């Protein structure tokens, strides 16, 4: 099911006595979600991603704009008639019902021509339970399940009607790290098997990048960038996107372009001929540093963090906006931990330059 959002805007009236301006949660949001794809809505708390999800499912009405499921305009359609499956952050399971009864609940509320026999309902519920691998837990109550198992029940309940669209609102935030990894892999497997168009909301960029076909990065209700996860990571359109994506985060320096040279402090780190001289922000991904005793970038060495197959060289620089610079290098690399200074060369493809005022990306021509 293709989803089309046209100029979607949602305003909430101000509650403050001194501020009478409306709060714009989603602003002029336009996007086409291809049929059968998993899309990640990504951004910090308060960016409008959950509001967008609520507009999609019909829990809230847009102030302006239209929503289409396929060719059908569903903007004014009640939530129960949109054919949407919704998985909440809190699971929202009925504690007095068994797993089977929780999964059956949406089917038991079907009326008229959509009403099913008890045998068909049970068959569909068991099929949904098998899909999320909880078919041996059907007689248990939610209190007898782990967090991951409860999450699977919530997904099965959303899937049992085979919805046109599946919406997931921060579904993994209540799980521990190992279970989050396992459950997100399960969500991706289920989505591929069912081929249901899915919108996945999260503030965790690692989650979004690992399972999404495309990601939508949002800030203050406005789309910042849309694209395949790796493309957005490799080509951020502005400093916000560059900072939001990546673990450890990108290292940001205050620098300048001077006569075709990209400079951090007094160090010329790259040649950028044909680029206008100006003050800039310089972002360097952690994997963009190459330890080099003759490298152009001088940093004050702080220490080494062992990360298994990689190590993180921790250093500082007076022009760096981060509290510490983290350079991810192979564990086989040699770093002299006795020196007070560490020198780096930079990988050009991992260096991004942004306008000092607008923070928009500046394209570079490299020698």
C-alpha positions in Angstrom: 0.0 0.0 0.0 1.6 3.2 -1.2 1.2 6.2 1.3 1.2 9.8 0.1 1.5 12.7 2.4 0.7 16.1 0.8 1.8 19.3 2.6 0.8 17.9 6.0 0.7 20.4 8.8 -0.4 20.0 12.4 -0.7 23.0 14.8 -1.6 22.8 18.5 -3.0 25.9 20.3 -0.6 27.5 22.7 -1.2 26.8 26.4 1.1 29.5 27.7 -0.3 32.8 29.1 2.5 34.9 27.6 2.9 33.1 24.3 -0.2 33.0 22.1 1.5 31.5 19.0 0.4 28.0 18.0 2.9 25.2 18.3 3.7 23.7 14.9 4.4 20.0 15.5 4.5 19.0 11.8 5.1 21.6 9.1 4.4 21.1 5.4 5.4 17.4 5.4 5.3 15.9 1.9 6.5 12.4 1.2 5.6 9.3 -0.8 6.1 6.0 0.9 6.5 3.2 -1.7 4.4 0.1 -1.4 5.8 -2.6 0.8 8.7 -0.6 2.2 9.8 0.0 5.8 10.4 3.7 6.4 12.1 5.0 9.6 11.0 8.4 11.0 14.0 9.6 12.9 14.7 12.6 15.0 15.1 13.9 18.6 12.3 14.1 21.1 9.8 16.8 20.1 10.6 16.7 16.4 7.1 15.7 15.3 7.7 12.1 14.4 5.0 10.6 16.7 2.6 13.3 15.7 3.1 12.3 12.1 2.3 8.7 13.1 -0.8 9.8 14.9 -1.9 11.7 11.8 -1.4 8.6 9.6 -3.5 6.4 11.8 -6.2 8.9 12.4 -5.8 9.5 16.1 -5.3 13.2 15.2 -6.5 15.3 12.3 -4.1 17.5 10.3 -4.6 21.3 10.4 -4.0 21.2 6.7 -2.8 18.8 4.0 -4.0 15.4 2.8 -3.2 11.7 3.4 -3.6 9.0 0.8 -3.5 5.3 1.2 -3.1 4.1 -2.4 -5.6 6.2 -4.4 -7.9 6.6 -1.3 -8.0 9.9 0.5 -8.2 8.9 4.1 -7.6 12.4 5.7 -11.1 12.5 7.1 -11.6 8.8 7.6 -12.0 7.6 11.3 -9.0 5.6 12.6 -11.0 2.3 12.8 -11.8 2.5 9.1 -8.2 3.1 7.8 -7.0 -0.5 8.0 -4.0 0.4 10.2 -2.1 -1.7 12.6 -0.5 0.3 15.5 2.1 -1.0 17.9 2.5 1.4 20.9 5.7 2.1 22.9 4.0 0.8 26.0 2.7 -2.4 24.3 -0.9 -1.6 25.7 -1.8 -5.3 26.3 -4.9 -6.2 28.3 -3.5 -7.7 31.5 -6.6 -9.8 32.3 -6.6 -11.5 28.9 -4.3 -14.3 27.7 -1.9 -13.9 24.8 -4.5 -15.6 22.5 -7.3 -13.3 23.7 -5.2 -10.2 23.2 -4.4 -11.2 19.6 -8.0 -12.1 19.0 -9.4 -8.8 20.3 -9.2 -6.8 17.1 -11.0 -9.6 15.2 -13.8 -9.9 17.8 -14.6 -6.3 17.2 -15.2 -6.7 13.5 -18.9 -6.2 12.5 -21.2 -6.7 9.6 -19.7 -8.2 6.5 -16.3 -8.2 8.0 -17.3 -10.4 11.0 -15.5 -13.8 11.1 -16.4 -17.2 12.6 -14.7 -18.3 15.8 -12.8 -20.9 13.9 -11.4 -18.5 11.3 -10.5 -15.9 14.1 -8.6 -18.5 16.0 -6.8 -19.7 12.9 -5.8 -16.1 12.0 -4.6 -15.5 15.6 -2.5 -18.6 15.7 -1.0 -17.7 12.3 0.0 -14.3 13.6 1.4 -15.9 16.8 3.5 -18.2 14.6 4.8 -15.3 12.6 6.2 -13.6 15.6 7.2 -16.9 17.2 5.1 -16.9 20.3 2.7 -19.7 19.4 3.8 -21.7 22.5 2.7 -18.8 24.8 -0.9 -18.5 23.9 -2.3 -19.4 27.3 -0.1 -17.1 29.3 -1.1 -13.7 30.7 1.1 -10.6 29.9 2.5 -10.5 33.4 4.0 -13.9 32.8 5.9 -12.7 29.7 9.3 -11.0 29.2 9.4 -7.5 27.7 10.4 -9.0 24.3 7.6 -11.5 24.4 5.1 -8.8 25.3 6.3 -6.7 22.3 5.8 -9.7 20.0 2.2 -10.1 21.3 1.6 -6.4 20.5 3.0 -6.9 17.0 0.9 -10.0 16.4 -2.2 -8.1 17.6 -1.5 -5.4 15.1 -0.9 -7.9 12.3 -3.8 -10.2 12.8 -6.2 -8.2 10.6 -3.5 -8.0 7.9 -3.6 -4.2 7.9 -2.9 -2.0 4.9 -0.3 -0.1 6.9 1.7 -1.0 10.0 2.8 1.8 12.3 5.4 1.3 15.1 5.9 4.0 17.7 9.3 3.6 19.5 8.5 -0.2 19.9 11.9 -1.1 21.3 12.6 1.6 23.8 11.5 -0.5 26.8 13.9 -3.4 26.0 17.5 -4.0 27.1 20.3 -3.7 24.5 20.6 -7.3 23.5 16.8 -7.8 23.2 16.5 -4.6 21.2 18.9 -6.0 18.6 17.0 -9.3 18.4 13.6 -7.7 18.3 14.5 -5.2 15.5 15.8 -8.1 13.4 12.5 -9.8 14.0 10.5 -6.7 13.0 12.5 -6.6 9.7 11.9 -10.3 9.0 8.2 -10.0 9.7 7.9 -6.9 7.5 9.7 -8.6 4.6 7.5 -11.7 5.0 4.2 -9.8 5.1 5.2 -7.0 2.7 3.1 -4.6 4.6 4.1 -0.9 4.2 5.5 0.0 7.6 6.4 3.3 9.3 8.8 2.9 12.2 9.3 5.8 14.6 12.4 6.1 16.7 14.9 8.5 18.2 17.6 5.9 18.0 19.5 6.4 14.7 21.2 3.0 14.9 17.8 1.3 15.0 16.5 3.3 12.1 19.5 2.8 9.9 19.7 -0.9 10.5 16.2 -2.0 9.4 14.8 0.8 7.3 14.7 0.9 3.5 14.6 4.7 3.7 14.9 7.1 6.6 13.3 10.5 7.1 15.3 12.8 9.4 13.1 15.4 11.1 13.8 18.5 13.2 11.1 20.8 14.8 8.4 19.3 12.6 10.3 19.9 9.4 11.9 17.2 7.1 15.7 17.7 7.0 16.6 14.8 4.6 15.1 11.7 3.0 17.1 8.8 1.6 18.6 5.4 2.0 20.3 5.1 5.4 23.9 4.8 4.1 23.3 7.6 1.5 22.1 10.0 4.2 25.0 9.0 6.5 27.6 9.5 3.7 26.0 12.7 2.3 24.3 14.8 5.0 22.7 17.9 3.7 23.3 20.0 6.8 25.1 20.0 10.1 22.1 18.8 12.1 21.8 15.6 10.0 25.6 15.0 10.2 25.5 15.3 14.0 22.4 13.2 14.5 23.6 10.2 12.5 26.6 8.2 13.6 27.9 6.5 16.7 30.3 7.8 18.0 29.0 11.2 16.8 30.8 13.2 14.1 33.6 15.4 15.3 32.8 19.1 14.6 35.6 21.7 14.3 35.4 25.4 13.9 37.5 26.1 10.8 37.9 28.1 7.7 38.6 27.9 4.0 41.5 30.2 3.0 42.9 30.4 -0.5 41.8 26.9 -1.5 43.0 25.4 1.8 40.7 23.8 4.4 42.1 24.8 7.8 41.6 23.7 11.4 43.5 26.2 13.5 46.9 26.6 11.8 46.7 23.1 10.2 45.9 22.8 6.5 44.0 19.5 6.6 42.8 19.3 2.9 43.2 21.2 -0.3 39.9 22.5 -1.7 40.6 24.5 -4.8 37.9 26.7 -6.2 36.0 27.0 -2.9 35.3 30.5 -1.6 37.3 31.6 1.4 35.0 31.8 4.5 34.6 30.6 8.1 33.0 27.1 8.2 32.1 24.2 10.4 34.1 21.1 9.6 32.7 17.6 10.4 35.0 14.6 10.4 33.4 11.1 10.9 35.3 9.0 13.6 36.4 6.6 10.8 37.8 9.5 8.8 41.0 9.8 10.8 44.3 8.1 9.8 47.1 8.1 12.4 50.1 9.5 10.6 53.3 10.8 12.3 53.6 13.3 9.5 49.8 14.0 9.3 48.7 17.7 9.0 46.2 17.7 11.9 47.8 18.0 15.4 45.7 17.0 18.4 46.4 16.6 22.1 46.5 12.9 23.0 44.2 11.8 25.8 44.1 8.0 25.7 42.9 4.8 24.0 39.5 3.1 24.3 39.5 -0.6 23.4 36.4 -1.5 21.5 37.2 -5.1 20.4 38.1 -5.2 16.7 38.6 -1.4 16.7 40.1 1.1 19.1 39.2 4.7 19.7 42.0 7.2 19.9 40.7 10.0 22.2 42.2 13.4 21.8 41.3 17.1 22.1 41.8 20.2 19.9 41.0 23.8 20.8 38.9 24.2 17.7 36.8 21.1 18.3 33.2 21.6 19.4 33.0 18.1 20.9 34.3 17.5 24.5 36.7 14.9 23.0 37.7 13.8 19.5 37.2 10.1 18.9 39.0 8.5 16.0 38.0 4.9 15.2 41.0 2.9 13.9 41.8 -0.8 13.5 43.0 -2.5 16.6 46.1 -3.5 14.6 47.2 0.1 14.2 50.1 1.4 16.3 49.7 4.5 18.4 52.4 5.8 20.5 50.7 6.3 23.9 53.8 8.1 25.3 53.4 11.1 23.1 51.4 14.1 24.2 50.4 14.9 20.6 48.8 12.6 18.0 48.8 13.5 14.3 46.2 12.5 11.7 45.6 12.6 8.0 42.0 12.8 7.0 40.0 10.7 4.5 38.4 13.3 2.1 35.2 11.3 1.8 34.7 11.4 5.5 35.1 15.2 5.8 32.1 17.5 5.4 32.1 21.3 5.4 29.1 23.4 6.4 28.2 27.1 6.1 28.9 28.8 9.5 25.6 30.7 9.5 23.0 28.4 7.7 24.8 25.1 8.6 24.0 23.9 5.0 26.5 21.6 3.4 29.1 23.2 1.2 30.2 21.1 -1.8 34.0 20.8 -2.1 36.2 20.4 -5.1 39.3 18.4 -3.9 42.7 18.3 -5.5 
